[in-house]
Amino acid sequence: MEAHKGDRLLTHGRTVGQHDRVAEIVEVLGDGGAPPYRLRFDDGHESLRSPGPDSVVQHRGTAKDERRPQDR
């Protein structure tokens, strides 16, 4: 997994009824874009994570980028 500051991390819900979570990557702490990542969620909460196989990086500026216009 490789990410850069400004990318988004999508983590799929693991159980029925649990929603996907999206967070902005605000800092990459590993070498060459590798985890761990410092994440910021929409509610302002920050977390340090090494994502697992249930997570996907959405790179900034790609077709999968679903950022709201005011977040760009």
KOLGU-4560 file (N, C-alpha, C; in nm, 3 decimals, padded with zeros to 5 digits):
<recs>
<n_xx: 00.085 n_yy: -00.116 n_zz: 00.000 ca_xx: 00.000 ca_yy: 00.000 ca_zz: 00.000 c_xx: 00.090 c_yy: 00.123 c_zz: 00.000 mol: A seq: 1 type: MET>
<n_xx: 00.059 n_yy: 00.217 n_zz: -00.088 ca_xx: 00.136 ca_yy: 00.341 ca_zz: -00.097 c_xx: 00.040 c_yy: 00.459 c_zz: -00.098 mol: A seq: 2 type: GLU>
<n_xx: 00.069 n_yy: 00.559 n_zz: -00.016 ca_xx: -00.016 ca_yy: 00.677 ca_zz: -00.009 c_xx: 00.070 c_yy: 00.801 c_zz: 00.009 mol: A seq: 3 type: ALA>
<n_xx: 00.008 n_yy: 00.916 n_zz: -00.014 ca_xx: 00.075 ca_yy: 01.044 ca_zz: 00.003 c_xx: -00.016 c_yy: 01.137 c_zz: 00.080 mol: A seq: 4 type: HIS>
<n_xx: 00.042 n_yy: 01.238 n_zz: 00.140 ca_xx: -00.035 ca_yy: 01.338 ca_zz: 00.212 c_xx: -00.142 c_yy: 01.396 c_zz: 00.119 mol: A seq: 5 type: LYS>
<n_xx: -00.265 n_yy: 01.402 n_zz: 00.167 ca_xx: -00.377 ca_yy: 01.453 ca_zz: 00.088 c_xx: -00.462 c_yy: 01.343 c_zz: 00.026 mol: A seq: 6 type: GLY>
<n_xx: -00.409 n_yy: 01.220 n_zz: 00.017 ca_xx: -00.490 ca_yy: 01.108 ca_zz: -00.030 c_xx: -00.594 c_yy: 01.076 c_zz: 00.076 mol: A seq: 7 type: ASP>
<n_xx: -00.688 n_yy: 00.990 n_zz: 00.039 ca_xx: -00.791 ca_yy: 00.949 ca_zz: 00.134 c_xx: -00.783 c_yy: 00.798 c_zz: 00.153 mol: A seq: 8 type: ARG>
<n_xx: -00.817 n_yy: 00.755 n_zz: 00.273 ca_xx: -00.817 ca_yy: 00.612 ca_zz: 00.305 c_xx: -00.961 c_yy: 00.570 c_zz: 00.329 mol: A seq: 9 type: LEU>
<n_xx: -01.009 n_yy: 00.477 n_zz: 00.249 ca_xx: -01.144 ca_yy: 00.421 ca_zz: 00.262 c_xx: -01.131 c_yy: 00.287 c_zz: 00.331 mol: A seq: 10 type: LEU>
<n_xx: -01.198 n_yy: 00.273 n_zz: 00.445 ca_xx: -01.198 ca_yy: 00.147 ca_zz: 00.519 c_xx: -01.340 c_yy: 00.092 c_zz: 00.516 mol: A seq: 11 type: THR>
<n_xx: -01.355 n_yy: -00.026 n_zz: 00.457 ca_xx: -01.486 ca_yy: -00.089 ca_zz: 00.443 c_xx: -01.536 c_yy: -00.141 c_zz: 00.577 mol: A seq: 12 type: HIS>
<n_xx: -01.667 n_yy: -00.131 n_zz: 00.600 ca_xx: -01.727 ca_yy: -00.186 ca_zz: 00.721 c_xx: -01.706 c_yy: -00.337 c_zz: 00.725 mol: A seq: 13 type: GLY>
<n_xx: -01.680 n_yy: -00.390 n_zz: 00.842 ca_xx: -01.650 ca_yy: -00.533 ca_zz: 00.855 c_xx: -01.772 c_yy: -00.619 c_zz: 00.884 mol: A seq: 14 type: ARG>
<n_xx: -01.877 n_yy: -00.559 n_zz: 00.935 ca_xx: -01.997 ca_yy: -00.636 ca_zz: 00.968 c_xx: -02.119 c_yy: -00.573 c_zz: 00.904 mol: A seq: 15 type: THR>
<n_xx: -02.227 n_yy: -00.648 n_zz: 00.897 ca_xx: -02.351 ca_yy: -00.599 ca_zz: 00.838 c_xx: -02.398 c_yy: -00.477 c_zz: 00.918 mol: A seq: 16 type: VAL>
<n_xx: -02.431 n_yy: -00.371 n_zz: 00.848 ca_xx: -02.479 ca_yy: -00.250 ca_zz: 00.912 c_xx: -02.369 c_yy: -00.151 c_zz: 00.947 mol: A seq: 17 type: GLY>
<n_xx: -02.244 n_yy: -00.191 n_zz: 00.940 ca_xx: -02.134 ca_yy: -00.099 ca_zz: 00.969 c_xx: -02.096 c_yy: -00.028 c_zz: 00.840 mol: A seq: 18 type: GLN>
<n_xx: -02.095 n_yy: 00.103 n_zz: 00.843 ca_xx: -02.068 ca_yy: 00.182 ca_zz: 00.722 c_xx: -01.919 c_yy: 00.194 c_zz: 00.695 mol: A seq: 19 type: HIS>
<n_xx: -01.886 n_yy: 00.221 n_zz: 00.569 ca_xx: -01.748 ca_yy: 00.250 ca_zz: 00.533 c_xx: -01.706 c_yy: 00.381 c_zz: 00.599 mol: A seq: 20 type: ASP>
<n_xx: -01.577 n_yy: 00.394 n_zz: 00.628 ca_xx: -01.524 ca_yy: 00.518 ca_zz: 00.685 c_xx: -01.418 c_yy: 00.573 c_zz: 00.592 mol: A seq: 21 type: ARG>
<n_xx: -01.420 n_yy: 00.704 n_zz: 00.576 ca_xx: -01.322 ca_yy: 00.771 ca_zz: 00.491 c_xx: -01.248 c_yy: 00.874 c_zz: 00.575 mol: A seq: 22 type: VAL>
<n_xx: -01.117 n_yy: 00.878 n_zz: 00.560 ca_xx: -01.034 ca_yy: 00.974 ca_zz: 00.632 c_xx: -00.929 c_yy: 01.030 c_zz: 00.538 mol: A seq: 23 type: ALA>
<n_xx: -00.889 n_yy: 01.152 n_zz: 00.564 ca_xx: -00.781 ca_yy: 01.214 ca_zz: 00.488 c_xx: -00.648 c_yy: 01.175 c_zz: 00.551 mol: A seq: 24 type: GLU>
<n_xx: -00.552 n_yy: 01.142 n_zz: 00.467 ca_xx: -00.417 ca_yy: 01.112 ca_zz: 00.515 c_xx: -00.345 c_yy: 01.245 c_zz: 00.531 mol: A seq: 25 type: ILE>
<n_xx: -00.312 n_yy: 01.280 n_zz: 00.656 ca_xx: -00.248 ca_yy: 01.408 ca_zz: 00.683 c_xx: -00.097 c_yy: 01.394 c_zz: 00.703 mol: A seq: 26 type: VAL>
<n_xx: -00.049 n_yy: 01.270 n_zz: 00.724 ca_xx: 00.094 ca_yy: 01.247 ca_zz: 00.738 c_xx: 00.125 c_yy: 01.101 c_zz: 00.708 mol: A seq: 27 type: GLU>
<n_xx: 00.231 n_yy: 01.078 n_zz: 00.631 ca_xx: 00.278 ca_yy: 00.943 ca_zz: 00.601 c_xx: 00.404 c_yy: 00.921 c_zz: 00.683 mol: A seq: 28 type: VAL>
<n_xx: 00.403 n_yy: 00.821 n_zz: 00.769 ca_xx: 00.514 ca_yy: 00.798 ca_zz: 00.860 c_xx: 00.609 c_yy: 00.687 c_zz: 00.815 mol: A seq: 29 type: LEU>
<n_xx: 00.567 n_yy: 00.608 n_zz: 00.717 ca_xx: 00.653 ca_yy: 00.501 ca_zz: 00.667 c_xx: 00.738 c_yy: 00.548 c_zz: 00.550 mol: A seq: 30 type: GLY>
<n_xx: 00.835 n_yy: 00.468 n_zz: 00.513 ca_xx: 00.923 ca_yy: 00.499 ca_zz: 00.400 c_xx: 00.852 c_yy: 00.476 c_zz: 00.268 mol: A seq: 31 type: ASP>
<n_xx: 00.868 n_yy: 00.567 n_zz: 00.173 ca_xx: 00.815 ca_yy: 00.549 ca_zz: 00.039 c_xx: 00.664 c_yy: 00.540 c_zz: 00.031 mol: A seq: 32 type: GLY>
<n_xx: 00.594 n_yy: 00.607 n_zz: 00.120 ca_xx: 00.448 ca_yy: 00.607 ca_zz: 00.117 c_xx: 00.384 c_yy: 00.491 c_zz: 00.191 mol: A seq: 33 type: GLY>
<n_xx: 00.464 n_yy: 00.414 n_zz: 00.262 ca_xx: 00.413 ca_yy: 00.298 ca_zz: 00.336 c_xx: 00.353 c_yy: 00.341 c_zz: 00.470 mol: A seq: 34 type: ALA>
<n_xx: 00.262 n_yy: 00.259 n_zz: 00.525 ca_xx: 00.206 ca_yy: 00.287 ca_zz: 00.658 c_xx: 00.314 c_yy: 00.287 c_zz: 00.764 mol: A seq: 35 type: PRO>
<n_xx: 00.286 n_yy: 00.343 n_zz: 00.880 ca_xx: 00.156 ca_yy: 00.392 ca_zz: 00.928 c_xx: 00.125 c_yy: 00.532 c_zz: 00.875 mol: A seq: 36 type: PRO>
<n_xx: -00.006 n_yy: 00.567 n_zz: 00.883 ca_xx: -00.055 ca_yy: 00.695 ca_zz: 00.838 c_xx: -00.125 c_yy: 00.767 c_zz: 00.953 mol: A seq: 37 type: TYR>
<n_xx: -00.109 n_yy: 00.898 n_zz: 00.958 ca_xx: -00.190 ca_yy: 00.980 ca_zz: 01.049 c_xx: -00.312 c_yy: 01.023 c_zz: 00.968 mol: A seq: 38 type: ARG>
<n_xx: -00.430 n_yy: 00.991 n_zz: 01.021 ca_xx: -00.556 ca_yy: 01.016 ca_zz: 00.950 c_xx: -00.638 c_yy: 01.121 c_zz: 01.022 mol: A seq: 39 type: LEU>
<n_xx: -00.717 n_yy: 01.198 n_zz: 00.945 ca_xx: -00.813 ca_yy: 01.292 ca_zz: 01.003 c_xx: -00.950 c_yy: 01.260 c_zz: 00.944 mol: A seq: 40 type: ARG>
<n_xx: -01.044 n_yy: 01.233 n_zz: 01.034 ca_xx: -01.181 ca_yy: 01.202 ca_zz: 00.994 c_xx: -01.264 c_yy: 01.329 c_zz: 00.985 mol: A seq: 41 type: PHE>
<n_xx: -01.383 n_yy: 01.320 n_zz: 00.923 ca_xx: -01.469 ca_yy: 01.436 ca_zz: 00.903 c_xx: -01.505 c_yy: 01.507 c_zz: 01.032 mol: A seq: 42 type: ASP>
<n_xx: -01.513 n_yy: 01.434 n_zz: 01.143 ca_xx: -01.548 ca_yy: 01.496 ca_zz: 01.271 c_xx: -01.429 c_yy: 01.561 c_zz: 01.341 mol: A seq: 43 type: ASP>
<n_xx: -01.312 n_yy: 01.561 n_zz: 01.275 ca_xx: -01.192 ca_yy: 01.623 ca_zz: 01.331 c_xx: -01.103 c_yy: 01.529 c_zz: 01.410 mol: A seq: 44 type: GLY>
<n_xx: -01.153 n_yy: 01.408 n_zz: 01.439 ca_xx: -01.076 ca_yy: 01.308 ca_zz: 01.512 c_xx: -00.954 c_yy: 01.267 c_zz: 01.430 mol: A seq: 45 type: HIS>
<n_xx: -00.839 n_yy: 01.253 n_zz: 01.495 ca_xx: -00.718 ca_yy: 01.205 ca_zz: 01.428 c_xx: -00.676 c_yy: 01.072 c_zz: 01.488 mol: A seq: 46 type: GLU>
<n_xx: -00.618 n_yy: 00.989 n_zz: 01.404 ca_xx: -00.579 ca_yy: 00.855 ca_zz: 01.445 c_xx: -00.453 c_yy: 00.814 c_zz: 01.369 mol: A seq: 47 type: SER>
<n_xx: -00.373 n_yy: 00.730 n_zz: 01.430 ca_xx: -00.254 ca_yy: 00.674 ca_zz: 01.367 c_xx: -00.287 c_yy: 00.529 c_zz: 01.335 mol: A seq: 48 type: LEU>
<n_xx: -00.278 n_yy: 00.491 n_zz: 01.207 ca_xx: -00.318 ca_yy: 00.356 ca_zz: 01.167 c_xx: -00.225 c_yy: 00.295 c_zz: 01.063 mol: A seq: 49 type: ARG>
<n_xx: -00.217 n_yy: 00.164 n_zz: 01.069 ca_xx: -00.157 ca_yy: 00.083 ca_zz: 00.963 c_xx: -00.272 c_yy: 00.002 c_zz: 00.906 mol: A seq: 50 type: SER>
<n_xx: -00.329 n_yy: 00.045 n_zz: 00.793 ca_xx: -00.450 ca_yy: -00.018 ca_zz: 00.741 c_xx: -00.429 c_yy: -00.163 c_zz: 00.698 mol: A seq: 51 type: PRO>
<n_xx: -00.537 n_yy: -00.239 n_zz: 00.709 ca_xx: -00.536 ca_yy: -00.379 ca_zz: 00.671 c_xx: -00.596 c_yy: -00.400 c_zz: 00.533 mol: A seq: 52 type: GLY>
<n_xx: -00.629 n_yy: -00.525 n_zz: 00.500 ca_xx: -00.680 ca_yy: -00.558 ca_zz: 00.367 c_xx: -00.820 c_yy: -00.505 c_zz: 00.340 mol: A seq: 53 type: PRO>
<n_xx: -00.888 n_yy: -00.453 n_zz: 00.441 ca_xx: -01.022 ca_yy: -00.397 ca_zz: 00.421 c_xx: -01.017 c_yy: -00.249 c_zz: 00.388 mol: A seq: 54 type: ASP>
<n_xx: -00.898 n_yy: -00.196 n_zz: 00.358 ca_xx: -00.880 ca_yy: -00.054 ca_zz: 00.330 c_xx: -00.824 c_yy: -00.033 c_zz: 00.189 mol: A seq: 55 type: SER>
<n_xx: -00.860 n_yy: 00.083 n_zz: 00.130 ca_xx: -00.817 ca_yy: 00.120 ca_zz: -00.004 c_xx: -00.774 c_yy: 00.266 c_zz: -00.002 mol: A seq: 56 type: VAL>
<n_xx: -00.661 n_yy: 00.297 n_zz: -00.065 ca_xx: -00.617 ca_yy: 00.435 ca_zz: -00.078 c_xx: -00.682 c_yy: 00.496 c_zz: -00.202 mol: A seq: 57 type: VAL>
<n_xx: -00.744 n_yy: 00.611 n_zz: -00.184 ca_xx: -00.798 ca_yy: 00.688 ca_zz: -00.297 c_xx: -00.701 c_yy: 00.803 c_zz: -00.321 mol: A seq: 58 type: GLN>
<n_xx: -00.625 n_yy: 00.794 n_zz: -00.428 ca_xx: -00.522 ca_yy: 00.893 ca_zz: -00.456 c_xx: -00.584 c_yy: 01.024 c_zz: -00.500 mol: A seq: 59 type: HIS>
<n_xx: -00.527 n_yy: 01.132 n_zz: -00.456 ca_xx: -00.574 ca_yy: 01.267 ca_zz: -00.489 c_xx: -00.568 c_yy: 01.288 c_zz: -00.640 mol: A seq: 60 type: ARG>
<n_xx: -00.678 n_yy: 01.341 n_zz: -00.695 ca_xx: -00.680 ca_yy: 01.375 ca_zz: -00.836 c_xx: -00.716 c_yy: 01.261 c_zz: -00.930 mol: A seq: 61 type: GLY>
<n_xx: -00.760 n_yy: 01.146 n_zz: -00.880 ca_xx: -00.799 ca_yy: 01.036 ca_zz: -00.966 c_xx: -00.951 c_yy: 01.035 c_zz: -00.983 mol: A seq: 62 type: THR>
<n_xx: -01.000 n_yy: 00.953 n_zz: -01.073 ca_xx: -01.144 ca_yy: 00.943 ca_zz: -01.098 c_xx: -01.219 c_yy: 00.896 c_zz: -00.974 mol: A seq: 63 type: ALA>
<n_xx: -01.153 n_yy: 00.821 n_zz: -00.886 ca_xx: -01.219 ca_yy: 00.771 ca_zz: -00.766 c_xx: -01.224 c_yy: 00.875 c_zz: -00.655 mol: A seq: 64 type: LYS>
<n_xx: -01.163 n_yy: 00.991 n_zz: -00.680 ca_xx: -01.158 ca_yy: 01.098 ca_zz: -00.580 c_xx: -01.298 c_yy: 01.157 c_zz: -00.566 mol: A seq: 65 type: ASP>
<n_xx: -01.356 n_yy: 01.142 n_zz: -00.447 ca_xx: -01.492 ca_yy: 01.186 ca_zz: -00.424 c_xx: -01.498 c_yy: 01.305 c_zz: -00.329 mol: A seq: 66 type: GLU>
<n_xx: -01.393 n_yy: 01.383 n_zz: -00.323 ca_xx: -01.390 ca_yy: 01.497 ca_zz: -00.231 c_xx: -01.494 c_yy: 01.600 c_zz: -00.269 mol: A seq: 67 type: ARG>
<n_xx: -01.548 n_yy: 01.662 n_zz: -00.167 ca_xx: -01.641 ca_yy: 01.772 ca_zz: -00.190 c_xx: -01.560 c_yy: 01.890 c_zz: -00.243 mol: A seq: 68 type: ARG>
<n_xx: -01.618 n_yy: 01.975 n_zz: -00.328 ca_xx: -01.543 ca_yy: 02.088 ca_zz: -00.385 c_xx: -01.480 c_yy: 02.177 c_zz: -00.278 mol: A seq: 69 type: PRO>
<n_xx: -01.545 n_yy: 02.198 n_zz: -00.162 ca_xx: -01.489 ca_yy: 02.286 ca_zz: -00.060 c_xx: -01.369 c_yy: 02.224 c_zz: 00.008 mol: A seq: 70 type: GLN>
<n_xx: -01.344 n_yy: 02.093 n_zz: -00.006 ca_xx: -01.230 ca_yy: 02.026 ca_zz: 00.057 c_xx: -01.106 c_yy: 02.028 c_zz: -00.031 mol: A seq: 71 type: ASP>
<n_xx: -01.117 n_yy: 02.071 n_zz: -00.153 ca_xx: -01.003 ca_yy: 02.066 ca_zz: -00.246 c_xx: -00.912 c_yy: 02.183 c_zz: -00.229 mol: A seq: 72 type: ARG>
</recs>
